[in-house]
Amino acid sequence: MSEAGGGRGCGSSVPQRAPWSLVAATAAFCLVSATSVWTAGAAPMSREERQKLGNQVLEMFDHAYGNYMEHAYPADELMPLTCRGRVRGQEPSRGDVDDALGKFSLTLIDSLDTLVVLNKTKEFEDAVRKVLSDVNLDNDVVVSVFETNIRVLGGLLGGHSLAIMLKEKGEYMQWYNDELLQMAKQLGYKLLPAFNTTSGLPYPRINLKFGIRKPEARTGTETDTCTACAGTLILEFAALSRFTGATIFEEYARKALDFLWEKRQRSSNLVGVTINIHTGDWVRKDSGVGAGIDSYYEYLLKAYVLLGDDSFLERFNTHYDAIMRYISQPPLLLDVHIHKPMLNARTWMDALLAFFPGLQVLKGDIRPAIETHEMLYQVIKKHNFLPEAFTTDFRVHWAQHPLRPEFAESTYFLYKATGDPYYLEVGKTLIENLNKYARVPCGFAAMKDVRTGSHEDRMDSFFLAEMFKYLYLLFADKEDIIFDIEDYIFTTEAHLLPLWLSTTNQSISKKNTTSEYTELDDSNFDWTCPNTQILFPNDPLYAQSIREPLKNVVDKSCPRGIIRVEESFRSGAKPPLRARDFMATNPEHLEILKKMGVSLIHLKDGRVQLVQHAIQAASSIDAEDGLRFMQEMIELSSQQQKEQQLPPRAVQIVSHPFFGRVVLTAGPAQFGLDLSKHKETRGFVASSKPYNGCSELTNPEAVMGKIALIQRGQCMFAEKARNIQNAGAIGGIVIDDNEGSSSDTAPLFQMAGDGKDTDDIKIPMLFLFSKEGSIILDAIREYEEVEVLLSDKAKDRDPEMENEEPPSSENDSQNQSAEQIAPTSQEVDLVDQESPEESSLNSQPESLPPADTDNAASVSPSEQIPDPMENHETMSLDGECTDLDNQLQEQSETEEDSNPNVSWGKKVQPIDSILADWNEDIEAFEMMEKDEL
């Protein structure tokens, strides 16, 4: 989600209110030449090594794209664990995530301009022909307007932009006659009915065939949309208007942006996450730079770059000033309330904010970009990938990682701005982690849990559209790219639009009459690109000096930035009471509660209930303290309840030809060997007879010294465990009997005991949903002997593992099994639990009530805190952080979809056929790892 290419003329200045043609000619964006700044610091990377890494990126792209085309096309996306395509309606619904799928070969369209950037022009020409011959945009499918715009419309426009460029060069695409543009125009008209609202904000979803509101459309009843969803249209829609001359697209996108600007909170100049598309009321009033808002800010600045409209720059600068004033708490970026911007709205950050350092580079504000990027890199070094969300003390909040490209994007732009070879090393780390942890025989698999290393059967289209593009550009020299990347702007999906559109078909007034800027101080706005001496004041070690204090920030306790609220409220005064420090028997604490308008009620069962009446607070500041205290207490209570839960486990297939590349998310058992405290268990698998394991096994010789596979149902889990243990099994895997169940769509499952003493069960027991279990069962049918590793976290793949011979006897497996007693202390977070941000904080008032109201912010009975007399972990503001990790519980939905118009059948291949296809990949992977060594 950032801007393209290099920094032509960024050392010069642009006169105020300069015509866009001059701005485009002198400073397309404020990046500086990578070779002109950095002269010392990190050791420079040789051209040979950069070429080697660039070639490695090309090989990785071929692995991902080739497997999509072979195993998934024409489906929208590849499912890399099962080597087949993801077709809407034929797989369990993943909720809103599936709204990106429209049965229009999404990954192929999203990858078009990536092929050209990677100099694969022949493949690009073949891909364009496939899009024109196979893709149908008239499907009876409800899709996201936002996702369809940035991925499909943007992909078609990016493909068209580079197709006409190649045609002008005279070697490729000589047959091309704007066919992709005509498809983009057709899609644009299909999206226009979504804008049929009084506000001009689009509906979040639309039916490609039937539009909005019709009975057969199955959509049009929504009332809310996210700010980014409505505010991330202007680049694609304006480009479509400029390419075709049809002004309606740009007009609709501008109207939506104008409305969002008018609805900003005037005192803070911030916008909320969710807005009512009919009334313009903010539904979610928290504000940040991550999910739900991110690309709205990005498109304001880039709309100025592409269209030359000063009003967009004014809006962006106004918002940016508010972001740096309230949200930025270096190196953190924390959400706040739009009405009370000094009050943090949450204690965690999401992974989408990783784009923001790249946007700050475009803005020319390098120092905070370096700080936030370095903080994110430290989190990655701790977890191998950036978790979907992490807390202010850098612990995992949501453990998934769907191979997002935003951090790679910011890495590329920081390297372009600084020329610091440090960022090349960062890019090298990203490549190594992708190959080591995410690469599977049929592509690259998203991480289900960054802590266990388990995989999810998904490879989103943005992985090919963005990740490989930014990584290749990071290591490429100018002569490695067949066109001038600086002549283009990147959309939020990294699609390329030519800057010459700024002077083409200009029929829209550049100054929006709907917005007034009388309250804005023009002196706050930068109308020039900063000179390199401003960015790096005579110090080639400037970037390194900013990064150095953050090197160990993840391994330390809470950064000082998170206590800014207390410092701002009371300069020199005692900080307010925090929920983690509260003791119900402390008279001073009770007095502070009273001052904050919080009442404490002792219940008959020994618990206490807290209720806040803001009108009873001593002052408005005390009322704010009380509101924050209540929010903290709800989070703390939820966390203490979740601590009774067990974390997920991993089943890793380690035998040939998997070699540890496939990791399955497994549910733990509340009995048997605790894998977090003992060594992992490794062994071959065997099915028990009877398969349900509910009686004495009739094939004890088959499971002796092995890990037994059992089907769920007909008896207690503990009874199954005892039966296989008596037969000599060293572990057990229970496979769900509910056909089609999957960890992708269901919350984490834990196996409970039978209500009796289960200390007699000494072997580890894990639970797999039907889909994950089928992967093991299919491997057994096709490959006979399958060896797995049961552990609390996936074992790092050892290059030597692939050269190991499998154990020669059953005793080899048994010797590595469960009778290990040396416990180790390991702190593991829980996945798939409801986030308190969703369940609790949204129920709290977003701003303080008027003085004449009695607003009770209470802890409901389900959220009542345990007796504070118990020995809970407490801390002072300067102490170590408590673990407030929480997880989002995914909820499945059902959805009806029409029959496909082209061949959408699942491409399921037998294991032996897939294994034959993997041989070349395994050889290439071995060669690549030898090169790394």
Buried (B, 14 or more C-beta within 10 A) or exposed (E): BBBBBBBBEBBEBBEEEBEBEEBBBBBBBBBBBBEEBBEEBBEBBEEEEBBBBBBBBBBBBBBBBBBBBBBBBBBBBBBBBBBBBBBBBBBBBBEEBBBBBBBBBBBBBBBBBBBBBBBBBEBBBEBBEBBEEBBBBEBBBBBBBBBBBBBBBBBBBBBBBBBBBBBEEEEBBEEBEBBBBBBBBEBBEBBBBBBBBEBBBBBBBBBBBBBBEEEEBBBBEEBBBBBBBBBBBBBBBBBBBBBBEBBBBBBBBBBBBBBBBEBBBEEBBBBBBBBBBEEBEBBBBBBBBBBBBBBBBBBBBBBBBBBBBBBBBBBBBBBBBBBBBBBBBBBBBBBBBBBBBBBBBBBBBBBBBBBBBBBBBBBBBBEBBBBBBBBBBBBBBBBBBBBBBBBBBBBBBBBBBBBBBBBBBBBBBBBBBBBBBBBBBBBBBBBBBBBBBBBBBBBBBBBBBBBBBBBBBBBBBBBBBBBBBBBBBBBBEEEBBBBEBBBBBBBBBBBBBBBEBBEEBBEBEEEBEEEEBEEBEEEEBBBBBBBBEEBBEEEBBBBBEBBEEBEEBBEEEBBEBBBBBBEEBEEEEEBBBBBBBBBBEBEEBBEBBBBBBBBBEEEEEEBBBBBBBBBBBEEEBBBBBBBBBBBBBBBBBBBBBBEEBBBBBBBBBBBBBBBBBBBBBBBBBBBBBBBBBBBBBBBBBBBBBBBBBBEEBEBBEBBBBBBBBBBBBBBBBBBBBBBBBEBBBBBBBBBBBEEEBBBBBBBBBBBEBBEEEBEEBBBBBBBBBBBBBBBBBBBBEBBEBBBBBBBBBBBEBEBEBBEEEEBEEBEBBBBBBBEEEEEEEEEBBBBBBBBBBEBBBBEBBBBBBEEEEEBBBBBEEEBBBBEBEEEBEBBEBEEEBBBBBBBBBBEBEEBEBBEBEBEBEBBEBEBEEBBEBBEEBBEEBBEBBEEBE
